Amino acid sequence: MSSEILTSVLEDWASLWSTSDAAERFISLFTDDCVYEDVALEHVMNGKSEIQHFYQQTRSAFPDFKVTLESQMATGSQGAVQWLMTGTQLGDFPGIPATKKYVSVRGASIFELHEGKIKGCRDYYNLAAMFKQLGV
């Protein structure tokens, strides 16, 4: 796979995380047998339906959720991005009632792609910093 295609997929991933009501377009970036792991939350999602639920849950809790890419690297069928996620928690998130507080947390994601789609993604970020900003 060309690095241009991989770079485009990674940019689309960040852009669609940052777009409300884009669940179907976000899910279209993934293979049917994809695995998405939120390492900080210790949550593994298998397949498009579980990832779509996580996307909608996140966007519902943080309506202004945004992922801004700070850097990226792509080679072969693997890629990595450093990002900044921001948003205001206006809705409930599992175990965390709405705090109405803004968060800004840096993180990174590692990707495996297959035929131009995301087959695997692992997100790493400082959950303690996020909880501190939320006041929980």
C-alpha positions as CSV (number, residue, x, y, z in Angstrom):
1,M,0.0,0.0,0.0
2,S,1.3,3.4,-0.9
3,S,2.1,5.8,2.0
4,E,-0.2,8.4,0.3
5,I,-3.2,6.1,0.7
6,L,-2.2,5.3,4.3
7,T,-1.7,8.9,5.1
8,S,-5.1,9.8,3.6
9,V,-6.8,7.1,5.7
10,L,-5.2,8.4,8.9
11,E,-6.2,11.9,8.1
12,D,-9.8,10.8,7.4
13,W,-9.8,8.9,10.7
14,A,-9.0,12.1,12.6
15,S,-11.3,14.2,10.6
16,L,-14.3,11.9,11.1
17,W,-13.7,11.6,14.8
18,S,-14.0,15.4,14.8
19,T,-17.3,15.4,12.8
20,S,-20.7,15.0,14.4
21,D,-23.1,12.6,12.8
22,A,-20.3,10.9,10.7
23,A,-20.6,7.4,12.3
24,E,-21.3,5.6,8.9
25,R,-18.5,7.4,7.2
26,F,-16.2,6.7,10.2
27,I,-17.1,3.0,10.1
28,S,-16.5,2.8,6.4
29,L,-12.8,3.3,7.1
30,F,-12.6,-0.1,8.8
31,T,-12.4,-3.7,7.6
32,D,-15.3,-6.0,8.6
33,D,-13.0,-8.0,10.9
34,C,-11.3,-4.9,12.5
35,V,-10.2,-4.6,16.1
36,Y,-10.1,-1.2,17.9
37,E,-8.5,-1.0,21.3
38,D,-8.7,1.9,23.7
39,V,-5.7,1.0,25.8
40,A,-6.4,3.6,28.4
41,L,-9.9,2.4,29.1
42,E,-8.9,-1.2,28.7
43,H,-11.7,-1.6,26.1
44,V,-11.4,-3.8,23.0
45,M,-14.0,-3.5,20.2
46,N,-14.3,-6.2,17.7
47,G,-16.0,-5.5,14.4
48,K,-17.7,-2.5,12.9
49,S,-20.9,-2.5,15.1
50,E,-18.9,-2.3,18.4
51,I,-16.7,0.5,17.0
52,Q,-19.7,2.4,15.8
53,H,-21.3,2.1,19.2
54,F,-18.1,3.5,20.8
55,Y,-17.9,6.3,18.3
56,Q,-21.6,7.3,19.0
57,Q,-21.1,7.0,22.7
58,T,-18.0,9.3,22.6
59,R,-19.7,11.8,20.3
60,S,-22.8,11.8,22.5
61,A,-20.8,12.5,25.7
62,F,-18.5,15.0,24.0
63,P,-20.5,16.7,21.2
64,D,-17.6,19.0,20.4
65,F,-15.1,16.1,20.4
66,K,-12.1,16.8,18.1
67,V,-8.9,15.0,17.2
68,T,-6.2,17.2,15.8
69,L,-3.2,15.4,14.2
70,E,0.2,16.7,15.4
71,S,2.4,14.3,13.5
72,Q,2.1,11.1,11.5
73,M,4.2,8.3,10.1
74,A,3.2,5.7,7.5
75,T,5.1,2.8,6.0
76,G,3.9,-0.3,4.3
77,S,0.7,-1.3,5.9
78,Q,1.3,0.4,9.3
79,G,1.0,3.9,10.5
80,A,1.1,6.0,13.7
81,V,-0.2,9.4,14.6
82,Q,0.3,11.7,17.5
83,W,-2.8,13.7,18.3
84,L,-4.6,16.1,20.6
85,M,-8.1,15.3,21.6
86,T,-10.4,18.0,23.0
87,G,-14.0,18.3,24.0
88,T,-16.5,19.2,26.6
89,Q,-18.3,16.4,28.4
90,L,-21.9,17.5,28.1
91,G,-23.4,13.9,28.2
92,D,-22.9,10.9,30.3
93,F,-20.0,8.5,29.6
94,P,-20.2,5.0,31.1
95,G,-19.6,5.5,34.8
96,I,-19.1,9.3,34.5
97,P,-22.1,11.6,34.7
98,A,-21.8,14.7,32.5
99,T,-19.3,17.1,34.1
100,K,-19.7,20.0,31.7
101,K,-15.9,20.3,31.8
102,Y,-13.4,20.7,28.9
103,V,-10.6,18.3,28.3
104,S,-7.4,18.5,26.3
105,V,-5.3,15.4,26.2
106,R,-2.4,14.3,24.0
107,G,-2.1,10.8,22.7
108,A,-1.0,8.5,20.0
109,S,-2.6,5.7,17.8
110,I,-1.0,2.8,16.0
111,F,-2.7,1.5,12.9
112,E,-2.6,-1.7,10.8
113,L,-4.2,-1.4,7.4
114,H,-5.3,-3.9,4.8
115,E,-6.4,-3.1,1.3
116,G,-6.8,0.6,2.1
117,K,-8.9,0.1,5.3
118,I,-8.1,0.1,9.0
119,K,-7.8,-3.5,10.2
120,G,-6.5,-2.6,13.7
121,C,-6.1,0.6,15.8
122,R,-4.8,1.1,19.3
123,D,-5.2,4.4,21.1
124,Y,-2.8,5.4,23.9
125,Y,-3.4,8.4,26.1
126,N,-3.1,9.6,29.7
127,L,-6.5,8.6,31.3
128,A,-5.4,10.0,34.7
129,A,-4.9,13.5,33.1
130,M,-8.3,13.3,31.4
131,F,-10.0,12.3,34.6
132,K,-8.3,15.1,36.5
133,Q,-9.5,17.6,34.0
134,L,-13.0,16.2,34.3
135,G,-12.8,16.4,38.1
136,V,-13.5,12.7,38.7
